[in-house]
C-alpha cells in the first residue's frame, strides 16, 4: 500500500489559531478595569492616593519603612517624596490601620526585590530607580507575613518582615511611640520626650 503525504488541514490550523486568540483578546479587554484598579494610580481610592501611608525601601536584606512625621496635633503629615527631618523610620515592621485603603510608595536601594503580602494577595516588584505605588485595604486585624518573593542575593531567605493591622487608635499610638523612641536622647525616658513634644 502506498503511503499518503499530507501537509495538514489549512482550515483546521486557522480555526485553532484564531479561536483561542479571540478568547484571549476578549479576556484581556474584559478585565482591563480590574487591572487598572490595582495598577493605574488614578484609579486608586482617593483617600489612599491623597495620603500615602509610608514609603518602603527594599534593600539587601531588609525592608526600611519611612512614615511621615506628625503635626502639632499628633496626626501624620503628608508623605513627601524626599525624606524630611521629622519623618519616622523603622525596619521590617509595617503597621496599617484596619478598614482603610492605604497606599505605599515602593522603592529598591540595590537589586530587584518583590514586596509580597501573601495573606492580602498583594505582590509588586521593587525596581531600582523607580517609585512604584501600590495600595491595599486590610480587613482583618492581626500580624501577617511580609516577604521578598524575588531571589535577591545570598541573604534572601532572611528578608522577612511583618505587617501589623490594627485599629486606627492603636496605629496612631504606634506612630507616637515611634516618634518618642526616635527622639530619645539617652537622658530622659522616652515617655517624657513624647510629653515634651506635645
HUNORGI-V971663 format. One record per pair of residues at least 12 apart in sequence whose C-alpha atoms are under 10 Angstrom apart, sorted by sequence separation. I is the first residue (numbers start at 0). GAP is how many residues later the second one is. D is the distance in Angstrom with one decimal. If there is no record, write none. Layout:
<<I;GAP;D> <I;GAP;D>>
//
This chain:
<<53;12;5.5> <54;12;6.6> <66;12;7.1> <67;12;7.4> <75;12;9.9> <112;12;5.7> <113;12;5.6> <121;12;8.6> <146;12;6.2> <147;12;6.9> <177;12;9.7> <179;12;8.3> <180;12;8.4> <52;13;8.9> <53;13;4.6> <54;13;8.7> <65;13;8.8> <66;13;9.6> <111;13;6.9> <112;13;5.0> <113;13;8.5> <121;13;8.5> <145;13;8.7> <146;13;4.7> <147;13;8.9> <176;13;8.2> <179;13;5.9> <180;13;8.5> <52;14;6.6> <53;14;6.8> <68;14;9.8> <111;14;5.7> <112;14;6.8> <121;14;7.4> <145;14;5.9> <146;14;6.2> <176;14;8.2> <178;14;9.0> <179;14;4.9> <182;14;9.3> <51;15;8.9> <52;15;7.8> <67;15;8.5> <68;15;7.8> <70;15;9.5> <110;15;8.3> <111;15;5.0> <112;15;8.8> <120;15;9.1> <144;15;7.3> <145;15;4.9> <146;15;8.1> <175;15;9.7> <178;15;7.4> <179;15;8.7> <51;16;8.9> <66;16;9.5> <67;16;7.9> <68;16;8.2> <69;16;7.6> <109;16;9.8> <110;16;7.0> <111;16;6.4> <119;16;7.8> <144;16;6.3> <145;16;5.0> <146;16;9.9> <177;16;9.6> <179;16;9.6> <50;17;9.7> <65;17;8.1> <66;17;10.0> <67;17;9.7> <68;17;4.9> <69;17;7.9> <107;17;9.0> <108;17;9.0> <109;17;8.5> <110;17;6.1> <119;17;8.4> <143;17;8.6> <144;17;4.9> <145;17;6.2> <176;17;7.7> <179;17;8.5> <65;18;9.8> <67;18;7.4> <68;18;4.2> <69;18;8.6> <105;18;8.5> <106;18;9.0> <107;18;5.4> <108;18;8.5> <109;18;6.1> <110;18;9.8> <119;18;7.2> <143;18;5.6> <144;18;6.2> <145;18;9.9> <175;18;7.3> <178;18;9.3> <66;19;9.4> <67;19;4.7> <68;19;5.8> <105;19;8.5> <106;19;5.4> <107;19;5.5> <108;19;6.0> <109;19;9.0> <114;19;9.8> <116;19;9.9> <118;19;9.7> <119;19;9.0> <142;19;6.4> <143;19;5.0> <144;19;9.0> <66;20;5.9> <67;20;6.1> <68;20;9.4> <105;20;6.1> <106;20;6.5> <107;20;4.7> <108;20;7.9> <119;20;9.6> <141;20;10.0> <142;20;5.6> <143;20;6.4> <65;21;6.6> <66;21;5.0> <67;21;8.8> <104;21;9.7> <105;21;8.5> <106;21;6.6> <107;21;7.1> <108;21;9.8> <141;21;8.1> <142;21;4.5> <143;21;8.0> <175;21;10.0> <65;22;5.6> <66;22;6.3> <105;22;9.9> <106;22;7.4> <107;22;7.6> <125;22;9.6> <141;22;5.9> <142;22;6.3> <52;23;8.7> <64;23;8.2> <65;23;4.7> <66;23;8.4> <106;23;6.2> <107;23;8.3> <122;23;9.9> <124;23;9.0> <140;23;7.5> <141;23;5.3> <142;23;8.8> <52;24;9.8> <53;24;9.6> <54;24;8.0> <64;24;5.7> <65;24;6.7> <80;24;8.8> <105;24;8.1> <106;24;5.2> <107;24;9.6> <118;24;9.9> <119;24;8.6> <121;24;9.7> <122;24;9.6> <123;24;9.6> <124;24;8.5> <125;24;9.5> <140;24;4.9> <141;24;6.8> <50;25;9.0> <51;25;9.8> <52;25;8.7> <53;25;6.9> <54;25;9.2> <63;25;7.3> <64;25;5.3> <65;25;8.7> <104;25;9.7> <105;25;5.5> <106;25;6.6> <118;25;6.7> <119;25;9.6> <122;25;9.2> <123;25;9.1> <124;25;8.0> <137;25;9.9> <139;25;7.0> <140;25;5.4> <50;26;8.3> <51;26;7.3> <52;26;7.4> <53;26;9.5> <54;26;8.5> <63;26;6.2> <64;26;5.8> <78;26;9.5> <104;26;6.1> <105;26;4.9> <106;26;9.0> <117;26;8.3> <118;26;7.4> <119;26;9.9> <122;26;8.2> <137;26;9.8> <138;26;8.4> <139;26;8.4> <140;26;7.7> <50;27;5.9> <51;27;6.2> <62;27;8.6> <63;27;4.6> <64;27;7.2> <66;27;9.5> <103;27;9.7> <104;27;5.6> <105;27;6.0> <116;27;7.5> <117;27;7.1> <118;27;9.0> <137;27;6.8> <138;27;9.8> <139;27;9.9> <49;28;8.1> <50;28;6.9> <51;28;9.1> <54;28;9.5> <62;28;5.7> <63;28;6.4> <64;28;7.5> <65;28;9.4> <66;28;9.8> <103;28;8.2> <104;28;4.5> <105;28;7.3> <116;28;6.2> <117;28;7.5> <136;28;10.0> <137;28;9.2> <49;29;9.4> <50;29;9.8> <61;29;7.0> <62;29;5.0> <63;29;8.5> <64;29;6.9> <103;29;5.7> <104;29;6.6> <115;29;8.3> <116;29;5.0> <117;29;8.3> <61;30;6.3> <62;30;8.1> <63;30;9.1> <64;30;9.6> <102;30;6.6> <103;30;5.4> <104;30;8.8> <115;30;5.7> <116;30;6.7> <60;31;9.9> <62;31;8.9> <102;31;5.6> <103;31;6.1> <114;31;7.2> <115;31;5.3> <116;31;9.0> <117;31;9.9> <101;32;8.4> <102;32;4.2> <103;32;8.6> <114;32;6.4> <115;32;5.9> <116;32;9.5> <53;33;9.9> <55;33;9.9> <101;33;5.5> <102;33;6.7> <113;33;7.8> <114;33;5.4> <115;33;6.2> <53;34;9.4> <54;34;9.7> <55;34;9.8> <56;34;9.6> <57;34;9.8> <100;34;6.8> <101;34;5.7> <102;34;8.8> <112;34;9.6> <113;34;4.9> <114;34;6.8> <115;34;9.3> <53;35;9.6> <55;35;9.3> <100;35;5.7> <101;35;6.1> <112;35;6.1> <113;35;4.9> <114;35;8.5> <55;36;9.5> <99;36;8.5> <100;36;4.3> <101;36;8.4> <111;36;9.8> <112;36;7.0> <113;36;5.2> <66;37;9.9> <98;37;9.9> <99;37;5.6> <100;37;7.3> <112;37;5.2> <113;37;8.7> <55;38;8.8> <65;38;10.0> <98;38;6.2> <99;38;6.9> <100;38;9.5> <111;38;7.2> <112;38;7.4> <113;38;8.8> <64;39;9.7> <65;39;9.7> <97;39;7.4> <98;39;5.7> <99;39;8.1> <110;39;9.7> <111;39;8.4> <112;39;6.1> <53;40;8.7> <64;40;9.9> <95;40;10.0> <96;40;8.9> <97;40;5.3> <98;40;5.2> <110;40;9.7> <111;40;6.5> <112;40;9.7> <52;41;9.9> <53;41;9.4> <64;41;9.6> <95;41;9.1> <96;41;7.5> <97;41;5.7> <98;41;7.9> <110;41;6.5> <111;41;9.8> <52;42;9.1> <53;42;9.4> <95;42;7.8> <96;42;9.2> <97;42;6.6> <98;42;9.2> <109;42;9.3> <110;42;8.6> <52;43;7.7> <63;43;9.7> <96;43;9.8> <97;43;6.4> <112;43;9.3> <52;44;9.5> <62;44;9.8> <63;44;9.7> <96;44;8.6> <97;44;9.4> <115;44;9.8> <116;44;9.8> <62;45;9.2> <63;45;9.8> <95;45;9.6> <116;45;8.9> <112;46;9.8> <116;46;8.1> <52;48;9.3> <53;48;8.7> <54;48;8.9> <55;48;6.9> <56;48;8.4> <57;48;7.7> <58;48;8.8> <59;48;9.2> <94;48;9.1> <51;49;9.5> <52;49;5.8> <53;49;7.3> <54;49;5.6> <55;49;6.2> <56;49;6.1> <57;49;6.2> <58;49;6.0> <59;49;8.1> <60;49;10.0> <93;49;9.7> <50;50;10.0> <51;50;6.4> <52;50;5.7> <53;50;5.3> <54;50;4.6> <55;50;5.1> <56;50;4.6> <57;50;4.6> <58;50;5.2> <59;50;7.1> <62;50;10.0> <80;50;9.1> <92;50;9.9> <93;50;9.7> <50;51;8.0> <51;51;4.7> <52;51;5.9> <53;51;6.5> <54;51;6.0> <55;51;6.2> <56;51;5.2> <57;51;6.1> <58;51;5.8> <59;51;7.8> <47;52;8.1> <48;52;9.1> <49;52;9.8> <50;52;7.6> <51;52;5.9> <52;52;8.3> <53;52;8.8> <54;52;7.6> <55;52;8.3> <56;52;6.5> <57;52;7.9> <58;52;7.3> <59;52;9.7> <60;52;9.5> <62;52;9.1> <93;52;8.6> <46;53;8.4> <47;53;5.5> <48;53;8.0> <49;53;8.9> <50;53;9.6> <51;53;7.3> <56;53;9.6> <57;53;8.5> <58;53;8.8> <59;53;8.7> <92;53;9.0> <46;54;6.9> <47;54;4.8> <48;54;6.5> <57;54;8.5> <58;54;7.8> <91;54;8.3> <44;55;9.8> <45;55;8.9> <46;55;7.7> <47;55;5.1> <48;55;9.3> <57;55;6.6> <91;55;9.5> <44;56;6.8> <45;56;9.9> <46;56;8.8> <47;56;8.7> <56;56;9.7> <57;56;8.5> <43;57;8.9> <44;57;8.6> <57;57;8.2> <43;58;9.5> <44;58;8.9> <56;58;9.9> <43;59;8.5> <55;59;9.2> <40;62;9.8> <97;66;9.4> <98;66;9.2> <57;67;9.9> <58;67;9.6> <91;67;8.5> <92;67;9.6> <93;67;7.7> <94;67;8.3> <95;67;7.3> <96;67;8.4> <97;67;5.7> <98;67;9.2> <99;67;9.9> <57;68;7.1> <91;68;7.0> <92;68;6.0> <93;68;6.1> <94;68;5.6> <95;68;6.3> <96;68;5.6> <97;68;5.5> <98;68;8.5> <99;68;9.0> <56;69;8.3> <57;69;9.1> <58;69;9.7> <91;69;4.3> <92;69;5.3> <93;69;4.8> <94;69;4.7> <95;69;5.0> <96;69;5.1> <97;69;5.6> <98;69;8.9> <55;70;9.4> <57;70;9.2> <90;70;8.1> <91;70;6.2> <92;70;6.3> <93;70;6.2> <94;70;6.0> <95;70;6.4> <96;70;5.4> <97;70;6.8> <56;71;9.7> <90;71;9.8> <91;71;8.4> <92;71;7.4> <93;71;8.6> <94;71;7.4> <95;71;8.4> <96;71;5.0> <95;72;8.2> <96;72;8.4> <96;73;8.0> <97;73;9.1> <56;74;9.4> <95;74;9.5> <96;74;5.9> <55;75;9.6> <94;75;9.6> <95;75;6.6> <96;75;8.7> <54;76;9.1> <55;76;9.9> <94;76;6.8> <95;76;9.7> <54;77;9.7> <94;77;9.9> <54;78;9.0> <95;78;9.9> <94;79;8.0> <94;80;9.0> <51;81;8.9> <51;82;9.6> <52;82;9.5> <51;83;8.9> <62;83;9.1> <37;84;9.7> <48;84;9.0> <62;84;9.1> <38;85;9.9> <48;85;9.7> <61;85;9.4> <62;85;9.1> <47;86;9.5> <48;86;8.6> <61;86;9.0> <88;86;9.8> <47;87;7.1> <60;87;9.0> <87;87;7.8> <47;88;8.8> <87;88;9.6> <89;88;7.9> <43;89;9.5> <47;89;9.3> <88;89;7.6> <43;90;8.6> <44;90;8.4> <57;90;8.8> <87;90;6.6> <88;90;8.7> <40;91;9.6> <43;91;7.2> <44;91;9.5> <60;91;8.2> <87;91;6.3> <40;92;7.2> <43;92;9.4> <44;92;9.8> <59;92;7.2> <60;92;8.2> <86;92;8.6> <87;92;9.8> <89;92;9.3> <38;93;9.6> <39;93;9.0> <40;93;8.2> <58;93;9.0> <59;93;7.3> <60;93;9.0> <61;93;9.5> <85;93;8.6> <87;93;9.6> <88;93;7.9> <38;94;8.4> <39;94;9.3> <40;94;9.1> <59;94;8.9> <60;94;6.1> <61;94;9.1> <87;94;7.3> <37;95;9.6> <38;95;7.5> <59;95;7.2> <60;95;6.3> <86;95;9.6> <87;95;9.7> <37;96;7.3> <38;96;9.0> <59;96;7.5> <60;96;8.6> <61;96;8.1> <62;96;7.6> <75;96;8.4> <85;96;9.5> <37;97;7.2> <60;97;6.8> <61;97;5.3> <62;97;8.0> <63;97;9.9> <74;97;7.5> <85;97;9.5> <36;98;9.6> <37;98;8.6> <59;98;9.6> <60;98;4.9> <61;98;7.1> <62;98;7.1> <73;98;7.9> <59;99;7.6> <60;99;8.3> <61;99;7.6> <62;99;9.7> <73;99;9.3> <75;99;8.3> <58;100;9.0> <74;100;8.9> <75;100;9.8> <57;101;9.2> <73;101;8.7> <74;101;9.2> <69;102;9.7> <73;102;7.3> <69;105;8.0> <73;105;10.0> <68;106;8.7> <69;106;8.1> <67;107;9.4> <68;107;9.7> <66;108;8.3> <68;109;10.0> <69;109;8.1> <68;110;8.0> <66;111;9.6> <73;123;9.5> <73;124;7.8> <71;125;8.5> <72;125;7.8> <71;126;7.0> <70;127;9.7>>
//
